[in-house]
Amino acid sequence: MRIVVMCIIVALMGTPATAWAYSWGFPKSQNGIAPSLTREPFAHVLDKTVYVGHTDPATLYLTFDNGYEAGYTGRILDTLRKKRVPALFFVTGQFVRDQPMLLQRITNEGHTLGNHSWSHPDMTTRGAQAQKEEYERLRSAVAAVTGKNEMLFVRPPRGLFTENVLDTAIEAGYVPVFWSVAYKDWLIDDQRGADIAHLQIMSQLHPGAIILLHAVSRDNCDALERIIDDARARGYRFGALTDVFFSGPS
């Protein structure tokens, strides 16, 4: 056992810090206070990411990961249109290939498309060139459907990253976007009802929150209108992440 432990330590000592792999995760926010990430092992790369937005005025940012379609994106878009809320949709190759009409609708209705890679791999296991090829294949496929050639935001699949992964995305012209509010919502066989989704999100809200929701979740779809209404009742507004980089919150 001692020999095995020593071998692991030696292996880690020989690994450049920029290649250490991390999973984007931290204690959930409470009482309207943004989570503190200063003690997380990836704190030294926070300046290479975006995980909160404008806090004055208190703004929330909805982001959806669309790896594939489970029948709820259309209803989500209906709610966003009804409530006049912008969102950022991170799409993969499967979604682009299988759902061109929904993809076009997302852009037609004023939402932003983000790059979630073509095949949703663990980017920490891919070299820089392979990572860029994943992003470029997705971007080109989106452009072929929507006519929009530029994508600003990227979200590393599964929230797995290294400093090199972030650097590669930045070199490719993207802003890496993570989140400050999320819950375990992506298991389609473990949906627990809209009340649970509502409670999970509302209990974590804080000014500037970037909220991660998976569009395959029935619970998210069913709870979304109530989340929006109740957040506004608390004094929050909803903005687009493009505003953070260009014109201020909407």
C-alpha positions as CSV (number, residue, x, y, z in Angstrom):
1,M,0.0,0.0,0.0
2,R,2.8,2.4,0.9
3,I,4.5,1.8,-2.4
4,V,1.3,2.4,-4.3
5,V,0.7,5.7,-2.5
6,M,4.2,6.8,-3.1
7,C,3.8,6.0,-6.8
8,I,0.7,8.2,-7.0
9,I,2.4,11.1,-5.3
10,V,5.4,10.8,-7.7
11,A,3.0,10.7,-10.6
12,L,1.2,13.8,-9.4
13,M,4.4,15.7,-8.8
14,G,5.4,15.0,-12.4
15,T,2.1,16.4,-13.8
16,P,2.0,20.1,-14.7
17,A,-0.5,22.1,-12.7
18,T,-2.1,23.3,-15.9
19,A,-3.0,19.7,-16.7
20,W,-4.7,18.9,-13.4
21,A,-8.4,17.9,-14.0
22,Y,-11.2,19.5,-12.0
23,S,-15.0,19.0,-11.8
24,W,-16.9,22.3,-11.5
25,G,-18.6,21.8,-8.2
26,F,-18.9,23.6,-4.8
27,P,-21.3,24.0,-1.8
28,K,-24.6,25.4,-2.9
29,S,-25.4,29.1,-2.2
30,Q,-27.7,29.9,0.6
31,N,-29.6,33.0,1.9
32,G,-29.1,34.9,-1.3
33,I,-25.4,34.9,-1.1
34,A,-23.2,33.8,-4.0
35,P,-21.2,30.7,-3.3
36,S,-17.5,31.3,-2.4
37,L,-15.1,29.5,-4.7
38,T,-11.9,30.9,-3.2
39,R,-11.1,27.7,-1.4
40,E,-11.9,25.4,-4.3
41,P,-9.0,23.6,-5.9
42,F,-9.6,25.4,-9.1
43,A,-9.7,28.9,-7.6
44,H,-6.6,29.9,-9.4
45,V,-8.3,29.7,-12.8
46,L,-11.5,31.6,-12.0
47,D,-10.4,34.6,-13.9
48,K,-10.5,32.4,-17.1
49,T,-14.2,31.6,-16.6
50,V,-17.6,33.2,-16.1
51,Y,-19.9,31.8,-13.4
52,V,-21.7,34.9,-12.1
53,G,-23.0,38.0,-13.9
54,H,-24.2,41.5,-12.9
55,T,-25.2,41.8,-9.3
56,D,-26.4,45.4,-9.4
57,P,-29.2,45.4,-10.4
58,A,-29.8,41.8,-9.1
59,T,-29.8,39.9,-12.4
60,L,-30.3,36.1,-13.1
61,Y,-29.1,34.3,-16.2
62,L,-30.8,31.2,-17.5
63,T,-28.7,28.7,-19.3
64,F,-29.8,25.3,-20.6
65,D,-27.7,22.4,-21.6
66,N,-29.2,20.7,-24.7
67,G,-27.3,17.5,-25.3
68,Y,-30.3,15.9,-26.9
69,E,-34.0,16.5,-27.2
70,A,-36.5,14.8,-24.8
71,G,-39.6,16.7,-25.9
72,Y,-39.4,19.7,-23.6
73,T,-37.4,22.4,-25.4
74,G,-40.4,23.7,-27.3
75,R,-42.4,24.2,-24.1
76,I,-39.4,25.8,-22.5
77,L,-39.2,28.2,-25.4
78,D,-43.0,28.9,-25.1
79,T,-42.5,29.9,-21.5
80,L,-39.5,32.1,-22.2
81,R,-41.4,33.9,-24.9
82,K,-44.5,34.3,-22.7
83,K,-42.4,35.7,-19.9
84,R,-40.0,37.7,-22.1
85,V,-36.9,36.1,-20.7
86,P,-33.7,35.5,-22.6
87,A,-31.7,32.3,-22.3
88,L,-28.4,30.8,-23.4
89,F,-28.7,27.3,-24.9
90,F,-25.5,25.1,-24.9
91,V,-26.0,22.6,-27.7
92,T,-24.2,19.5,-28.9
93,G,-23.9,17.9,-32.3
94,Q,-26.7,15.5,-31.6
95,F,-29.1,18.3,-30.9
96,V,-28.0,20.3,-33.9
97,R,-28.3,17.2,-36.2
98,D,-31.6,16.0,-34.9
99,Q,-33.4,19.3,-34.1
100,P,-32.7,21.9,-36.8
101,M,-36.1,23.5,-36.4
102,L,-35.8,23.9,-32.7
103,L,-32.2,25.2,-33.2
104,Q,-33.6,27.8,-35.6
105,R,-36.4,28.7,-33.3
106,I,-34.0,29.4,-30.5
107,T,-32.1,32.0,-32.5
108,N,-35.3,33.4,-34.1
109,E,-36.7,34.1,-30.7
110,G,-33.6,36.1,-29.6
111,H,-31.8,33.5,-27.5
112,T,-28.1,32.8,-27.6
113,L,-26.5,29.5,-28.7
114,G,-23.5,28.3,-26.9
115,N,-20.9,25.6,-27.9
116,H,-21.2,22.4,-25.8
117,S,-18.9,20.5,-28.3
118,W,-19.9,18.2,-31.1
119,S,-19.8,14.8,-29.3
120,H,-19.8,15.8,-25.6
121,P,-16.5,14.2,-24.7
122,D,-14.4,14.6,-21.5
123,M,-12.2,17.4,-22.8
124,T,-9.6,16.7,-20.2
125,T,-8.7,13.5,-22.1
126,R,-8.3,15.3,-25.5
127,G,-5.4,17.3,-26.9
128,A,-5.8,20.9,-27.8
129,Q,-6.3,20.3,-31.5
130,A,-8.9,17.6,-30.8
131,Q,-10.8,20.0,-28.5
132,K,-10.7,22.8,-31.1
133,E,-12.0,20.4,-33.7
134,E,-15.0,19.5,-31.5
135,Y,-15.8,23.1,-31.1
136,E,-15.4,24.0,-34.7
137,R,-17.4,21.1,-36.0
138,L,-20.3,22.2,-33.7
139,R,-19.9,25.8,-34.7
140,S,-20.0,25.0,-38.4
141,A,-23.0,22.8,-38.0
142,V,-24.9,25.6,-36.2
143,A,-23.9,28.0,-38.9
144,A,-25.2,25.7,-41.6
145,V,-28.6,25.7,-39.9
146,T,-29.0,29.2,-38.6
147,G,-26.6,31.2,-40.8
148,K,-24.9,32.6,-37.7
149,N,-21.2,32.0,-37.9
150,E,-20.0,33.4,-34.5
151,M,-20.5,31.7,-31.2
152,L,-19.2,33.5,-28.1
153,F,-19.7,31.1,-25.2
154,V,-18.5,27.6,-24.5
155,R,-19.3,25.1,-21.7
156,P,-16.9,22.2,-21.2
157,P,-19.0,19.0,-21.3
158,R,-19.8,17.5,-17.9
159,G,-18.2,20.4,-16.2
160,L,-14.8,18.7,-16.5
161,F,-11.8,20.9,-17.2
162,T,-8.2,21.6,-16.8
163,E,-6.5,24.9,-17.0
164,N,-5.3,23.8,-20.5
165,V,-8.9,23.1,-21.5
166,L,-9.9,26.7,-20.5
167,D,-6.9,28.1,-22.3
168,T,-7.7,26.1,-25.5
169,A,-11.3,27.4,-25.5
170,I,-10.1,31.0,-25.0
171,E,-7.6,30.5,-27.8
172,A,-10.4,29.3,-30.0
173,G,-12.3,32.6,-29.4
174,Y,-14.7,31.5,-26.6
175,V,-15.6,32.6,-23.2
176,P,-15.9,29.5,-20.9
177,V,-19.1,29.7,-18.9
178,F,-19.9,27.6,-15.9
179,W,-22.7,28.3,-13.3
180,S,-23.4,29.2,-9.7
181,V,-26.8,27.5,-9.3
182,A,-27.6,24.0,-10.3
183,Y,-29.0,20.7,-9.1
184,K,-29.1,17.1,-10.2
185,D,-31.7,17.4,-12.9
186,W,-30.4,15.5,-15.9
187,L,-31.5,12.0,-15.1
188,I,-34.7,11.5,-17.1
189,D,-35.6,8.4,-15.1
190,D,-35.3,10.2,-11.8
191,Q,-37.6,13.2,-12.1
192,R,-39.2,14.1,-8.8
193,G,-41.8,16.7,-9.8
194,A,-41.9,20.4,-10.5
195,D,-42.1,21.3,-6.8
196,I,-38.7,19.8,-6.2
197,A,-37.2,21.7,-9.2
198,H,-38.7,24.9,-8.0
199,L,-37.4,24.4,-4.4
200,Q,-33.9,23.5,-5.6
201,I,-33.6,26.6,-7.8
202,M,-35.3,29.1,-5.6
203,S,-33.3,28.1,-2.5
204,Q,-30.0,28.9,-4.3
205,L,-30.8,32.2,-6.0
206,H,-28.4,35.1,-5.5
207,P,-27.7,38.3,-7.4
208,G,-25.8,37.5,-10.6
209,A,-26.6,33.8,-10.6
210,I,-25.9,31.9,-13.7
211,I,-28.4,29.0,-13.5
212,L,-27.7,25.7,-15.1
213,L,-30.8,23.7,-16.2
214,H,-30.9,20.6,-18.4
215,A,-33.6,20.9,-21.1
216,V,-34.2,17.1,-20.9
217,S,-35.8,17.5,-17.4
218,R,-39.6,17.4,-17.3
219,D,-39.4,18.9,-13.8
220,N,-37.6,22.0,-15.1
221,C,-40.0,22.5,-17.9
222,D,-43.0,22.2,-15.6
223,A,-41.5,24.5,-12.9
224,L,-40.0,27.2,-15.2
225,E,-42.8,29.7,-15.3
226,R,-43.2,29.6,-11.5
227,I,-39.5,30.0,-11.0
228,I,-39.5,33.1,-13.3
229,D,-42.5,34.6,-11.6
230,D,-41.3,33.9,-8.0
231,A,-37.8,35.2,-8.8
232,R,-39.2,38.4,-10.1
233,A,-41.4,38.7,-7.0
234,R,-38.2,38.7,-5.0
235,G,-36.9,41.6,-7.0
236,Y,-34.7,39.8,-9.5
237,R,-34.6,40.6,-13.2
238,F,-33.5,38.2,-16.0
239,G,-30.6,39.2,-18.4
240,A,-28.6,37.8,-21.3
241,L,-25.0,36.9,-20.7
242,T,-24.1,38.8,-23.9
243,D,-25.0,41.9,-21.8
244,V,-22.2,41.2,-19.3
245,F,-19.7,41.6,-22.1
246,F,-21.4,44.4,-24.2
247,S,-24.1,46.7,-22.9
248,G,-25.0,45.9,-19.3
249,P,-28.0,44.0,-18.0
250,S,-31.3,44.1,-19.8
